[in-house]
């Protein structure tokens, strides 16, 4: 693919997608008194249709009431979902860490220090290699139904390499996170305060033109509460919006730091105290859960049920990266969330679509209301539940991004695509 996940060309011809057995709309709800979106709701229309025009959803309703359009796609009773919104991924890197994964599966503990091996490989890689890996992974995501993604830096950890990372990430998505505060690189091992100063100063200045977000890994072995707060404050002062890697490896201050900074999302959220849950419940910070990480590290899974029952807004994302979770599959994460984190199929699909949109503070994606960007996934299945019911099966038969069909899809057999003149 030439343009990556975020640079789709708007499809100008009106298209009727009809005979949808189950259309997941995730109808967006209104904001409450706080001005923040409410918890949202999974919503479906059966025997449905929708019309795409100028890259947006122009009409939704019952198939029997559908208006005419220039082209028609007959879904033959299959399910259609909003495109997945993957709000946490690390895709600009070089090298691989398969041996590290094998060692974990043999009993070695997961530690944050493995990041440094990817840093060394990434620093040594030419732009062309980093770009090729980035395009390959975003293409993989798109074919599986991920139509919006966030991408972080964090494997360069010098001014030049972090700027290069965010510049390359910006070629494929507007949702770029500056993660200079991933870990302290070896050359600053004896003076981490100097590295924080670099992250908050020259490195930030170099990366701001390419980024929307500022992120920090607030964890034992990475950055403490005061360091993380300083990074987020500097990012906010430069116009970036905070998000935080929080409470992944053990109890810690990450969630509290995120909430106090007004972060859009606290990601991982594996080890939470009652105070952490209360803080998330009373804030606008989304809890983004990354079950692929726990699958790949044998860490405990986050307790999604606890968060949902407390009224916390939950998102699902892949955390695709070469170390702790090398999967690009949102359907796989949905299946894990249902099986291992006690989410219902409806909750998991909402979290992987509308929840991800909330974590990115986007109102145009994650749902299929009129006016939404026409990002759709046609499943080769009658229901969204098949994402968990048939784990590991490639169910994305076709994908539309901004109304444009993604090449390589498996549209239904005749009469799959008709025109009004045929």
C-alpha positions as CSV (number, residue, x, y, z in Angstrom):
1,X,0.0,0.0,0.0
2,X,1.3,3.5,-0.8
3,X,-0.5,5.7,1.7
4,X,-0.7,3.7,4.9
5,X,-3.6,3.6,7.3
6,X,-4.3,7.3,7.6
7,X,-3.9,8.8,4.2
8,X,-6.9,7.3,2.3
9,X,-8.3,9.1,-0.7
10,X,-11.9,10.1,-0.4
11,X,-14.2,7.9,-2.5
12,X,-16.6,10.3,-4.4
13,X,-19.1,7.8,-5.8
14,X,-22.1,7.1,-3.6
15,X,-22.2,3.5,-2.5
16,X,-25.1,1.5,-0.9
17,X,-23.9,-1.3,1.4
18,X,-27.0,-3.4,1.9
19,X,-28.4,-6.7,3.1
20,X,-26.3,-6.3,6.3
21,X,-27.5,-9.0,8.8
22,X,-26.1,-7.0,11.8
23,X,-24.8,-3.5,11.5
24,X,-22.9,-2.4,14.5
25,X,-23.4,1.4,14.7
26,X,-22.1,2.3,18.2
27,X,-24.5,5.3,18.1
28,X,-22.6,8.1,19.9
29,X,-24.2,9.5,23.0
30,X,-24.3,13.1,24.2
31,X,-22.0,14.7,26.7
32,X,-23.0,15.0,30.3
33,X,-22.7,18.0,32.6
34,X,-18.9,17.6,32.8
35,X,-18.6,18.2,29.0
36,X,-17.0,14.8,28.7
37,X,-18.6,12.0,26.6
38,X,-20.7,9.5,28.5
39,X,-19.8,5.8,28.6
40,X,-21.3,5.2,25.2
41,X,-23.2,2.2,24.1
42,X,-22.9,-0.8,21.7
43,X,-25.7,-0.5,19.2
44,X,-26.9,-2.5,16.2
45,X,-29.4,-2.4,13.5
46,X,-30.5,-5.8,12.0
47,X,-31.4,-6.2,8.3
48,X,-29.7,-3.0,7.7
49,X,-28.0,-0.8,5.1
50,X,-25.9,2.3,4.9
51,X,-24.9,4.8,2.2
52,X,-21.4,6.1,1.7
53,X,-20.9,9.5,0.0
54,X,-17.8,11.7,-0.1
55,X,-16.0,9.4,2.3
56,X,-18.7,9.7,5.0
57,X,-21.7,7.8,6.2
58,X,-24.6,9.6,4.5
59,X,-27.5,7.4,5.6
60,X,-28.2,4.4,7.8
61,X,-31.3,2.4,8.4
62,X,-33.3,-0.7,7.3
63,X,-32.3,-2.3,4.1
64,X,-35.9,-2.2,2.9
65,X,-35.9,1.5,3.2
66,X,-32.5,2.2,1.6
67,X,-32.2,5.0,-1.0
68,X,-30.6,4.5,-4.4
69,X,-26.9,5.0,-4.9
70,X,-24.4,4.8,-7.7
71,X,-23.0,1.5,-6.6
72,X,-24.4,-1.4,-4.5
73,X,-22.6,-3.9,-2.4
74,X,-24.7,-6.8,-1.2
75,X,-23.5,-8.2,2.1
76,X,-25.7,-11.3,1.9
77,X,-26.5,-11.3,5.6
78,X,-23.0,-10.7,6.9
79,X,-22.1,-8.4,9.8
80,X,-20.6,-4.9,9.4
81,X,-18.7,-3.1,12.1
82,X,-17.0,0.3,12.4
83,X,-13.3,0.1,11.5
84,X,-11.1,-0.8,14.5
85,X,-9.4,2.1,16.2
86,X,-6.0,1.0,17.6
87,X,-4.9,3.7,20.0
88,X,-1.6,2.2,21.1
89,X,1.2,0.9,18.8
90,X,5.0,1.2,18.4
91,X,5.7,0.7,14.8
92,X,8.9,2.6,14.0
93,X,11.7,0.2,14.8
94,X,14.3,-2.1,13.5
95,X,15.4,-5.6,14.6
96,X,13.4,-8.4,16.2
97,X,13.2,-10.0,19.6
98,X,12.0,-13.5,18.9
99,X,14.6,-15.0,21.1
100,X,13.5,-12.8,24.0
101,X,9.9,-14.1,23.5
102,X,11.0,-17.7,23.5
103,X,13.0,-17.1,26.7
104,X,9.8,-15.7,28.4
105,X,7.8,-18.7,27.3
106,X,10.5,-20.8,28.9
107,X,10.2,-19.0,32.2
108,X,12.2,-15.8,32.0
109,X,10.6,-12.7,33.6
110,X,9.5,-9.8,31.4
111,X,11.4,-6.6,32.2
112,X,11.4,-3.1,30.5
113,X,15.1,-3.4,29.8
114,X,14.6,-5.3,26.5
115,X,13.6,-2.0,24.9
116,X,17.3,-1.0,24.8
117,X,18.1,-3.8,22.3
118,X,15.5,-2.3,19.9
119,X,16.9,1.1,20.4
120,X,20.3,0.0,19.3
121,X,18.9,-1.6,16.1
122,X,16.7,1.3,15.3
123,X,19.5,3.9,15.7
124,X,21.6,1.9,13.2
125,X,18.8,1.4,10.6
126,X,18.4,3.7,7.6
127,X,15.1,5.5,7.0
128,X,14.2,3.1,4.1
129,X,14.3,0.1,6.4
130,X,12.2,1.8,9.1
131,X,9.7,3.1,6.6
132,X,9.4,-0.4,5.0
133,X,8.6,-2.0,8.4
134,X,6.2,0.8,9.2
135,X,4.3,0.4,5.9
136,X,4.3,-3.4,6.2
137,X,2.7,-3.3,9.7
138,X,0.1,-0.6,8.9
139,X,-0.9,-2.6,5.8
140,X,-1.3,-5.7,7.9
141,X,-3.5,-3.7,10.3
142,X,-5.6,-2.3,7.6
143,X,-6.3,-5.6,6.0
144,X,-7.5,-6.9,9.4
145,X,-9.9,-3.9,9.8
146,X,-7.8,-1.3,11.6
147,X,-8.7,2.0,9.9
148,X,-7.3,4.4,12.5
149,X,-4.1,4.0,14.5
150,X,-1.8,5.8,16.9
151,X,1.9,5.3,16.4
152,X,4.7,6.2,19.0
153,X,8.3,7.0,18.8
154,X,10.5,5.8,21.6
155,X,13.1,3.5,20.0
156,X,15.5,6.3,19.0
157,X,16.1,8.2,22.3
158,X,18.3,10.8,20.7
159,X,17.1,14.1,19.3
160,X,17.8,13.1,15.7
161,X,16.4,9.6,16.1
162,X,13.2,10.6,17.9
163,X,12.6,13.3,15.4
164,X,13.1,10.8,12.6
165,X,10.7,8.4,14.3
166,X,7.8,10.9,14.6
167,X,8.4,12.2,11.1
168,X,8.1,8.7,9.6
169,X,5.1,7.9,11.8
170,X,3.4,11.1,10.6
171,X,3.5,9.7,7.0
172,X,0.9,7.1,7.9
173,X,-1.2,8.6,10.7
174,X,-2.0,12.0,12.3
175,X,-2.1,10.2,15.7
176,X,1.6,10.4,16.5
177,X,2.9,10.2,20.0
178,X,6.2,11.6,21.1
179,X,7.6,8.9,23.5
180,X,11.1,10.2,24.2
181,X,10.5,9.1,27.8
182,X,10.3,5.4,27.0
183,X,13.4,4.4,28.9
184,X,16.6,6.1,29.9
185,X,19.2,5.2,27.2
186,X,22.5,3.6,28.2
187,X,24.5,6.8,27.6
188,X,22.5,8.6,30.3
189,X,22.4,5.6,32.8
190,X,24.5,7.6,35.3
191,X,22.5,10.9,34.9
192,X,18.8,10.2,34.2
193,X,17.9,13.7,35.3
194,X,19.9,15.1,32.3
195,X,18.0,12.8,30.0
196,X,14.7,14.1,31.3
197,X,16.0,17.6,30.7
198,X,16.8,16.5,27.1
199,X,13.3,15.0,26.7
200,X,11.6,18.1,28.0
201,X,13.8,20.5,26.0
202,X,15.7,20.0,22.6
203,X,14.1,16.6,21.9
204,X,10.6,17.9,22.5
205,X,11.2,20.9,20.3
206,X,12.4,18.7,17.5
207,X,9.4,16.4,17.7
208,X,6.5,18.8,18.3
209,X,6.0,19.6,14.6
210,X,5.2,16.0,13.8
211,X,3.3,14.9,17.0
212,X,-0.2,15.3,18.5
213,X,0.5,13.5,21.8
214,X,3.2,13.3,24.5
215,X,3.6,9.9,26.2
216,X,5.7,8.6,29.1
217,X,6.5,5.1,30.5
218,X,5.8,5.7,34.2
219,X,7.1,2.4,35.7
220,X,9.7,0.9,37.8
221,X,12.8,0.7,35.6
222,X,11.6,3.6,33.4
223,X,10.4,6.9,34.8
224,X,9.1,7.8,38.3
225,X,6.1,10.0,39.1
226,X,7.9,13.3,39.3
227,X,9.9,12.7,36.1
228,X,6.7,11.6,34.2
229,X,4.8,14.6,35.4
230,X,7.6,16.9,34.2
231,X,7.6,15.3,30.8
232,X,3.9,15.6,30.5
233,X,3.9,19.2,31.7
234,X,6.5,20.1,29.1
235,X,4.6,18.4,26.4
236,X,1.4,20.2,27.3
237,X,3.2,23.5,27.3
238,X,4.3,22.8,23.8
239,X,0.7,22.0,22.7
240,X,0.8,18.2,22.9
241,X,-1.9,16.1,24.7
242,X,-0.8,13.7,27.4
243,X,-1.2,9.9,27.5
244,X,0.7,7.5,29.9
245,X,2.0,4.0,30.0
246,X,0.7,3.2,33.5
247,X,0.7,0.4,36.1
248,X,1.9,-2.4,33.7
249,X,4.6,-4.2,35.7
250,X,3.3,-3.6,39.2
251,X,1.4,-1.1,41.4
252,X,2.7,2.4,40.9
253,X,1.8,6.1,40.4
254,X,1.1,6.0,36.6
255,X,-2.7,6.2,36.7
256,X,-2.6,9.0,39.2
257,X,0.0,10.9,37.1
258,X,-2.2,10.4,34.0
259,X,-5.4,11.7,35.7
260,X,-3.7,14.7,37.3
261,X,-2.2,15.6,33.9
262,X,-5.6,15.3,32.2
263,X,-4.3,12.5,30.0
264,X,-6.6,11.2,27.3
265,X,-5.6,7.6,28.2
266,X,-3.8,5.6,30.8
267,X,-2.6,2.4,29.0
268,X,-2.0,-1.1,30.4
269,X,-3.7,-0.6,33.8
270,X,-2.9,-4.1,35.0
271,X,-2.2,-3.4,38.7
272,X,-4.8,-1.0,40.0
273,X,-5.7,0.1,43.5
274,X,-9.2,1.1,44.5
275,X,-7.9,4.7,44.5
276,X,-6.7,4.3,40.9
277,X,-10.1,2.9,39.8
278,X,-11.9,5.8,41.5
279,X,-9.6,8.3,39.8
280,X,-10.3,6.8,36.4
281,X,-14.0,6.7,37.1
282,X,-14.2,10.4,38.0
283,X,-12.0,11.6,35.2
284,X,-12.0,11.8,31.4
285,X,-9.1,9.5,31.2
286,X,-9.8,6.3,29.2
287,X,-8.3,3.0,30.5
288,X,-6.7,1.4,27.5
289,X,-6.2,-2.3,28.0
290,X,-3.6,-4.3,25.9
291,X,-4.4,-8.0,26.4
292,X,-1.9,-9.0,23.7
293,X,0.9,-7.9,26.1
294,X,-0.3,-10.3,28.8
295,X,-0.6,-13.1,26.2
296,X,3.0,-12.4,25.1
297,X,4.5,-11.9,28.6
298,X,2.5,-14.2,30.8
299,X,1.7,-11.3,33.1
300,X,-1.7,-11.2,34.8
301,X,-4.5,-9.8,32.6
302,X,-6.1,-6.5,33.6
303,X,-9.5,-6.8,35.4
304,X,-11.7,-5.2,32.7
305,X,-14.8,-6.3,34.6
306,X,-13.8,-4.3,37.6
307,X,-13.2,-1.2,35.5
308,X,-16.4,-1.5,33.5
309,X,-18.6,-2.1,36.6
310,X,-17.1,1.0,38.1
311,X,-18.1,3.1,35.1
312,X,-14.6,3.6,33.6
313,X,-14.4,4.1,29.8
314,X,-12.3,1.2,28.5
315,X,-10.5,0.9,25.1
316,X,-8.7,-2.1,23.6
317,X,-5.5,-1.7,21.6
318,X,-2.8,-4.0,20.3
319,X,0.4,-2.4,21.6
320,X,2.0,-3.8,18.5
321,X,5.8,-3.7,19.2
322,X,8.8,-6.0,18.6
323,X,9.3,-6.9,22.3
324,X,6.3,-7.4,24.6
325,X,3.6,-7.9,22.0
326,X,4.2,-8.4,18.3
327,X,0.6,-8.7,17.1
328,X,-1.1,-6.3,14.8
329,X,-4.5,-8.0,15.2
330,X,-7.3,-6.1,16.8
331,X,-9.6,-9.1,16.3
332,X,-7.2,-11.2,18.4
333,X,-7.3,-8.6,21.1
334,X,-11.1,-8.7,21.1
335,X,-11.0,-12.5,21.5
336,X,-8.5,-12.2,24.4
337,X,-10.6,-9.5,26.1
338,X,-13.7,-11.7,26.0
339,X,-11.9,-14.9,27.1
340,X,-9.4,-13.6,29.6
341,X,-10.7,-10.3,30.8
342,X,-14.4,-11.1,31.3
343,X,-15.7,-8.6,28.8
344,X,-18.8,-9.4,26.8
345,X,-18.5,-9.6,23.1
346,X,-20.4,-6.3,22.8
347,X,-18.2,-4.6,25.4
348,X,-15.0,-5.8,23.6
349,X,-16.1,-4.7,20.2
350,X,-17.2,-1.3,21.5
351,X,-13.8,-0.9,23.3
352,X,-11.9,-1.8,20.1
353,X,-13.9,0.8,18.0
354,X,-15.6,3.5,19.9
355,X,-13.4,3.1,23.0
356,X,-10.3,3.6,20.9
357,X,-11.8,6.7,19.4
358,X,-12.4,8.0,22.9
359,X,-8.8,7.3,23.8
360,X,-7.8,9.4,20.8
361,X,-10.4,12.1,21.4
362,X,-11.9,11.4,18.0
363,X,-15.6,11.8,17.3
364,X,-15.5,11.0,13.6
365,X,-14.4,7.3,13.9
366,X,-15.4,4.3,16.0
367,X,-19.1,4.5,15.1
368,X,-21.2,4.5,12.0
369,X,-23.6,7.4,12.7
370,X,-24.5,9.8,9.9
371,X,-21.5,12.1,9.3
372,X,-18.9,9.6,10.6
373,X,-16.0,8.8,8.5
374,X,-16.9,5.7,6.4
375,X,-14.6,3.2,7.9
376,X,-16.2,-0.2,7.8
377,X,-15.3,-3.8,8.3
378,X,-17.4,-6.5,6.6
379,X,-17.0,-9.8,8.5
380,X,-17.4,-13.1,6.8
381,X,-19.8,-14.0,9.6
382,X,-23.3,-13.1,10.7
383,X,-22.4,-11.4,14.0
384,X,-19.7,-9.4,15.7
385,X,-19.5,-12.3,18.3
386,X,-17.6,-14.3,15.7
387,X,-14.5,-12.3,16.4
388,X,-14.3,-14.1,19.7
389,X,-16.3,-17.2,18.7
390,X,-13.8,-18.0,15.9
391,X,-10.5,-16.7,17.3
392,X,-7.5,-16.6,14.9
393,X,-9.7,-16.9,11.8
394,X,-9.3,-14.1,9.2
395,X,-12.8,-12.8,9.3
396,X,-12.4,-9.4,7.6
397,X,-13.8,-10.1,4.2
398,X,-13.7,-6.4,3.1
399,X,-12.6,-3.1,4.6
400,X,-13.5,0.4,3.6
401,X,-11.5,3.4,4.7
402,X,-12.9,6.9,4.3
403,X,-15.4,5.2,1.9
404,X,-12.7,3.6,-0.3
405,X,-12.5,-0.2,-0.5
406,X,-9.2,-1.5,0.6
407,X,-7.5,-3.6,-2.1
408,X,-7.4,-7.4,-1.5
409,X,-10.8,-7.7,0.2
410,X,-13.1,-10.7,-0.3
411,X,-16.4,-9.0,-1.2
412,X,-19.4,-11.3,-1.2
413,X,-20.0,-13.4,-4.3
414,X,-22.6,-12.3,-7.0
415,X,-24.3,-9.9,-6.9
416,X,-21.5,-8.5,-4.8
417,X,-21.0,-5.2,-6.6
418,X,-23.6,-3.7,-9.0
419,X,-24.0,-0.3,-10.5
420,X,-27.2,1.5,-11.2
421,X,-26.4,1.1,-14.9
422,X,-25.8,-2.6,-14.8
